[in-house]
Amino acid sequence: MKESLMDILCCPLDKSDLELEVIREDDDEILEGRLVCTDCGEEYPIEDGIPNLLPPDMREEAAA
């Protein structure tokens, strides 16, 4: 994921801004981390450079 995406991403639950927490990056690509909603506090993982912005209940269904 490119950090420039932060300009267009928002929380799918309440449309608030997201805060980026980077765990691992390569050059200008964020490979692992999380996005945290500044309002509701919901967390969305970034794995293999892909942000998972599914709401929590849908994320659990998709993993099963």
C-alpha positions in Angstrom: 0.0 0.0 0.0 1.3 3.5 -0.8 1.1 6.1 1.9 -0.5 8.5 -0.6 -3.7 6.4 -0.3 -4.3 7.9 3.1 -5.7 10.9 1.3 -8.7 8.9 0.1 -9.2 6.2 2.7 -11.7 6.5 5.5 -13.3 4.3 8.1 -16.0 2.2 6.4 -18.1 2.3 9.6 -18.3 6.0 10.3 -16.3 7.7 7.5 -13.8 9.2 9.9 -10.1 9.6 9.2 -7.8 6.7 9.6 -4.4 6.9 11.3 -1.6 4.8 9.8 0.7 2.6 12.0 3.5 1.1 9.9 5.1 -2.2 11.1 7.1 -3.1 8.0 7.8 -1.2 4.8 10.0 -1.5 1.7 11.0 1.7 -0.1 7.7 3.7 -0.4 5.4 0.6 0.0 3.8 -0.3 3.3 3.8 -4.1 3.6 2.5 -4.6 7.1 0.7 -2.4 9.6 -2.7 -1.2 10.5 -5.2 1.6 10.0 -6.9 2.9 13.1 -10.1 5.0 13.0 -9.6 8.3 14.8 -13.2 8.3 16.0 -14.4 4.8 16.7 -11.0 3.2 17.3 -11.7 0.2 14.9 -8.5 -1.3 13.5 -8.0 -2.5 10.0 -4.9 -4.7 9.2 -2.5 -4.2 6.3 -1.0 -7.5 5.2 1.2 -8.1 2.2 0.7 -4.4 1.2 -3.1 -4.8 1.1 -5.4 -2.9 3.5 -8.3 -5.0 4.7 -11.1 -2.4 5.1 -13.9 -4.9 5.7 -16.0 -4.2 8.8 -15.0 -6.6 11.7 -17.9 -8.9 11.4 -17.4 -9.4 7.6 -13.6 -9.9 8.1 -14.3 -12.8 10.5 -16.7 -14.4 7.9 -14.2 -14.0 5.1 -11.5 -15.7 7.1 -13.7 -18.8 7.8 
